[in-house]
Amino acid sequence: MPKLILVRHGQSQWNLENRFTGWWDVDLTDQGVAEAAAAGQLLKAKGVLPTYAFTSLQTRAIKTLHLALEAAGRLWIPETKDWRLNERHYGGLTGLDKAETAAKHGEDQVKIWRRSFDIPPPVLEAASEFDLASDPRYAGIAIPSTESLKLTIERVLPYWDSTILPVLAAGETVIIAAHGNSLRALVKHLSGISDADITDLEIPTGQPIIYEFEGRAPTGERYYLKDA
């Protein structure tokens, strides 16, 4: 039976520093490297071996994928990278310390920016320190200036339907190494989570989540591979 494996990247440097990251490219910490390798070791131990991979254009997700696949003995499988699997764009919050931002704007406002379904953070100003207009990986892409979870879903789900789901339906076991919010978008869709309830869902780093598929639909609810 084909399986879908979802893995949020291992701890990044800005996860460690408690900063808003979004589309900014940040590397894994040593702990993040260990989490990614452990995910691959778990895949191998449980016999859940991916045959096709997808990831974003961001280093922390790409490295997580490669470390996990290497540990699982599957580094050779085909993979596709696409910006639609990038993390949610945090706009003008990018690079800011989360605690300092809460102290400045109030915890309630920051919670709305972080966890509401359809209210995006302030926009990232053009030519700011974290403007990605000159980044060659995004040449020809309309880079967002900010995103809510709703806007993130609006780019993730069409890509899921057009590109990833047909691979699963063809019988492949697919691994997606991505980010907290791009994976929350998929879990919301696959598990039928409401707009209100999705705000409470956290995706832990480096813990493979499994959906079993028959054709184009999951056959049951998601589970963590460590609990299988």
N, C-alpha and C positions, 0 to 999 in steps of 0.2 A: 504494500500500500504506500503510495507516495506520501512524503512528509514535507511540511514547511518548517524550517528552523529559523527562528528569529533570535539574533544576538545583538544586544546593545554593546557598543564599543567598551573596552576596558577603561578604567579611570584615566582621565586626561589631566594635563597639568592645570588647566583652569577648573576642572572639577575639584582638584585638590585645593586650589586657591579660592574656591567659592566665588568664581566670577562667571558672568553671563557670557556664553561662548557663541552659540548660533552658527553662522556660516564662517566665522573666523577659524583659520586652520591651526589647530593646537595638537601637539604630539601626546602620546601616551606617557604616563609615569611608569616607573619600574613595577608598581603594583598593577597598573593597567596591562602591561606586557604579561605579567604572571596570570592575570585574570583571563586574558585571551588564550594563552596556551592551555590553561586549565579547562576552558570551554572545549577546546579541541580534544584534549585527553578524555573528557567525559563523553564526547561524541564517539570516540573510538571504543571506549570501554562499554558503552551501551549498544554498539553496533548500529548507530544512526549515522550513516555515512553519506554526506551530500554528493550529488553528481553535477550540480550546477550552482553557481554563486552569483549574487548581486550585491553591490555595495554602492556607497555614495562617492563623491569626488573629494572627500575629506580624509586627511591622513590618518586620523585616529580610527576611523572605521575601516579603511583599507588595510592598515597594519593589523587590526584585530582580526579581520578576515584571514589574512595570510598566516598569522601566528596560529590561529585555530586550525586552519587547513593543514599546516605543516605538522602540528601535533597529532592530527587525525590521520596523517598519511594521505591527504587528498589535495595537496598543493597543485596538482596537475590538472584539476578539473577546470572547465571553461568558466570564465567570470565576465560580468558586465558591470561597468561603473556608470552611474547616471546622477546628475545633479538633483533629480526629483526625489532621491532618497536622502538628500542632505538634511541636516538638522533644521528645525524652525529658525527663521531669521529673527534675532532679538532686537533688531533696529538700533535705536539710540542707547539701549541698555548694554550693547556689546562691549565687553571688556570691563564693565563696572563690577565692583565688589558687591555681592548681594546684600550683605549686612549693612554696608555703608549706604547703599541705595535705599534700604528700608528705613534707616535712620533719617535720611534726607526727605523722602517722599511719604513715609508712613508705611507700616507693614500691610495695612489693608490695600493701599494702592498697588504695592508691589505684588501682593497676592493676586490681584485682578490681572495685572500684566502677565504674571507667570502662569496662572492656572485657569483663567476664564477661557471659555470656549471660543468666543468670537470678538474679544477686545484686544487688539494688538498693542504692543508697546509703542512709545514715540518713535518716529521715523529716524533712520540714520541719515545724517546730513551728508550731501555729496561732498567729496574731497576731504572727508574726515579721516582720522587715523585708521579707521577700519573699513574704509570704502574699498570694495573689491573690483571696481571698474577696470583696473589694469591687470587683474589676475588672468593669465592666459587660459586657465581651465574653464573660465566662464565667458570666453569670447563668443559673441552672438546670442548670449542668454540675457533675457530681461531680468536682471538681478533685483529681487525685492528690496525695498527699503525698510520693511518690517513685516512680520507675519503673526497672526493668531494661529491657534491650532486649527481653526476652521479653514484658513487659507492654506495651511500646510496640507491638510486633507485634500484640498482641491487640486493639488499637484501630485500627491502621492497616489491617490486612487485611480486616476486615469492611466497612470503608468503601470500600476498593478494589473488592471484589467487588460491592457493592450499588450503587455510585454512579459510580466512575471507569471500570471495565471495560466496562459497557454503552455508554458514550460512545465508547470505542475500537472496540468491536465494531460500532457503527453507522457506522464509517468515518471518524471524526474523527481529526485529528492533535492529540494531547493533550500539553500541557506542564504539569508539576507543579514548582512552585518551593517548596521545603520545606527540610528541615534534615538534618544529617548522619545522625541516627539514624532519623528517619521514612523517609528514603530508603534507608538500610541495610535497614530492614524490607522494603521493596518489592524491593530487589535480591536479598535473601536468598530471597524467595519466587519471583521470576521466574527466577532463575538456579540455583535448587536448591542453595544453599550450606548446608553443614551448620552445626549449632549451634556446633561447635568452630571451624570455619574463618571464620565471620562475624566473629569477634573481631579478625581481622587486616585486615578490609576498611576502607579509608579512602575517604571521598567528598570530593574536593577542592572548594573553593569556586569557583563561577562557571564550571564546566566541564560543558557539556551532555553527558549520557549518553543514548544512543539505543537503543531496542528497536524492531524492526520487527514488526508484528503482522499476522496473518491470522485474522479472526474474533476469538476470545477468547484466543488464545495467541500468544506470541512465536514468530517463525519462526527465530530464531537467537540467538546470544549478544549481549550488550550491547557497545557500543563507544563510544569518545569521539568526538564529532563532529569535533574538531580533527584526528583521525587518519583520517577518512573520505576 
